[in-house]
């Protein structure tokens, strides 16, 4: 009798594990598709910044070129930003030969308050309701120096949030950013809020493009945060504090973009 119960327990246990594996596999596939939809929606703005910014403004508007180069460097470093960047911070990034080091000094050593506020704003988002426990545990791991554990948790939270963003949101993103894309031929025509939106969308698109990029496991692990390697348990690169900060900012960027569309809908209705 004891052996039968033990055998039955094992079968039941394996069945539950199998169900979980299927669930997370489906969740991962859904997240990848959602990221593809986001990138498609954001592509017009990203291309407009790159094409109009780098070629034309190098010769004409030096200070605006600093902005274009700086947000490109932030995106390439997977650092999502959402505000009108101060001249001092822009200049630091523009001149930096090691963006990760500059960001580490800026966020972790000089402006930790920005990280604290971002964590709290993310926690308070209604969209985080289903993911708050894992997010809080990931934050706790980060604060305790368990960066690898934290990054794994943040990746799951990001994937979960993505699956809850409707196709309608990505469709309306195109509608929201079209007027800004049209203005990008003259960066001086943008107001501060539009600069902030350009910064958010450009850095988010660049950061998540790298995050979702596919490289074969037979190749060397990418030096950047890559969900394909992380989600499949193949990442062995030691994660750092700034990696955790990037994940927090990426999650917050996703929430902000969703809110951006909601506010745009409310404006249209009024």
N, C-alpha and C positions, 0 to 999 in steps of 0.2 A: 504493500500500500504506500509506504514511504517513498519507494523508488518511483512508483507511478506518479505520485504528486510532484516529486522533483522533476520528473521527465515532462509533466504537463506544464510546470512552471517555466521550464526552459523554452518550450515551444511558444508559450504565451509571450514570454519576454522577447524572444527573437522576432515574433510577429509585430510587437509594438515598435521595436527598433526599425524593422523594415518599413513600417508605416511612416515613421519619422524621416527616414532616408528619402522615401518617395516625396514626402511633403516638402522637405528642404530642397530637393532637386527641382521640383516644380516652382518653388519660390525663386530659386536662382535663375531659372530660365525666364520667368516672368520679369524679373528685375533687369536682365540683359535686354529684353525687348523694350521695356520702358525707357532705358537709357538711350537706346537707338532712336526712339520717338522724340526724346528730349533733344538729342543732338540734331536731328532733322529739323525740328522747330527752331532751334537757335542758330542754325547754320547761316542764314542771311546776315544776321548781325555780326557774327564772328568774321565772315568773309569781308564784310564792308569795312570793319576796323582794320583788318590786315591789309587789304588792297589800298584803301584810301589813306591809311595812317602811315605806313612805312615808306611808301614811295613819294607821295606828294608833300607831306609835312616835314620831311627831313630838310627840305630846301626852304620852306615858307614859314612854318610856325614852330620854332624850336621848342618852346615850353610845352606845346601840345604834343609834340613828338615824344617828349619825356613821358607823358601820360600813356601814350600808345605802347611804347617800349616797356614801361613799368608794368602795365597790366598783362602784357604778353609774358613777361618774366614771372609774374605771380601765377598766371595760369599754368605755365610750364613747370612751376614748382608745386603745383596742385594746392595752391593757397587761395581759397575763395574769399573774395572781398565784396562788400555790398554798400559801401559809403563813398561819398565824394572825398577822394584821397587828398590829404594835406600835402602842401608843397614839400615839406620836410621829409615826409615818408616817401613820396614819389621820388625825390632826389636820391634818397638812400638806396632804394631798389634800383633806380636807373643806373647808379654808379657801382652797384655791388657786383663783385666777382664771385661771390658765394651767397646766393639768395637764401638758402636754408639757414646759414649762420646769421644773416641779417634778420631774418624772420624770428629765429630763436631768441635773439637779443631783444628784438622789438616786442614780442608777445609775452615771452616767459619771464624775462628779466626786467623789462622797462614798463610794460603795460599789461600786467597780469589781470587788471580789472576788466579789460576787454574780453578776455577769456571767461572770467567769472560771469559777466553779464550775458555773454553768448550762451553759456551753459544754462543759465536761468531762463532766458527767453525760449530756448529750445524745450526745456522741461515744461514751460507754461503753454506751449502750443497745443491746441485741441487735437491736432493731427497726431501728436505723440502718445495719445491715450493708450493705444494697444502695444506700444513699444517702450513705455516708460520704465518698467522694471528692469529690462535688459539695458536700457540706456543708463539708468542710475548705477547699475552694477558695473558697467563699463567705465563710467566716470570714476567710481570708487577705485577700480583697478588702476586707472591712470594716475589718480592722486597718490596711490600707494606704490607707484613705480613699476607696476605690472603692465608695461606698454604692449607686449605681445598679446596678452589676454584682452586688453582694452581694444586694440585694433580689430581683433576678431569679433568682439561684441559690437563695435560700431559698424562694422561691415554688414552684419546681420540686420541691425537697425535700419541702415541705409537701404538695403534690399527690401525690407518690409515696407518702408515708407513708399518706395518707388512703386510697388505693386498696388498701392492704394491711390495712386495718382491716376485719374481717369484719362482716357484718350481725348476727352473734351478739353482738358486742361492744356495738353500739348498743342491741340488745334488752335485754341484761343491765344496761346503764346505768340503764334505767328502774327495774329491780328494786332496784338498789343505792341509788338516791337517794330512793325512795319514803318510807322511814322518816324521812329528814331533812326532806323536804317536810312531813310530818305534824308535825314538831317546830317548824317555822318560825313557827307561831302564837305561840310563846313563845321568843324568841331566847336567853333565859337557860337553856333546856333543852339547848342544844347544848354539847357538849364541844369542846375545842380542835381535835381532829382533824376533827370535823364542821364547825366554822367554816372550817377550811382547805379542806375539800371544797366547801363552799358558795362560798367565794372563788374557787377554781379553776374550778368549773363555770360560775358566773355570769359571771366575766370572760372565760373562753374562749368562751362562747356569744355574748356581746355583741361581742367582738373579731372572731370569725369570721363573725358575721352581717353586719357591715360589710364585712369582707374579701371575702365572696362575693356581696355585693349587686350587682344589675345596673343599670347606667345606660347609656343609649345613647351611642355615640361622637360623635353630633352635639351632645351636651350638653357642658357644662364638666366637665373631669376632677374627680372627687371629691378633697377635701382629705385624705382618709384613705387608707390602704393598701387597694387594690382589685385583687384577682387578675384580674378580667375585663379591666381596662385593662393590667395588667402582663403577663399571659400572652399577650395579643394584640399586644404591642408598641406599644400606643397611649399608654402613660403617659409624659408628658414632665415631670412634676413632679420637681424635684430632690429626691432622697432624702437623708435625714439620718442621723446616727449613731443617734438614738433610733428611727428607722424600722427600722434593722437590729436593734437591741435588741428591739424589739417582735416582729420575725419570729423571732428566736432563742427568745424566751419563748413565742411561739405554738406553735412546733415542740415545745418541751419540754412545754408544756401538753397537747398531743395525746398525747405519749408517757406522761405521767402518768395521763391518763384511761384509757388502755389498761391500764396497770399497776394502776390502781384496780379495774378489773373482774376482772383476773387474781387479785388478792389476795382479792377478795370471793368468787370461786369456790373458792379454797383454804380460806377460813374456813368456807364452807358444807359442804365435803367433810369437814372435821375436826369 
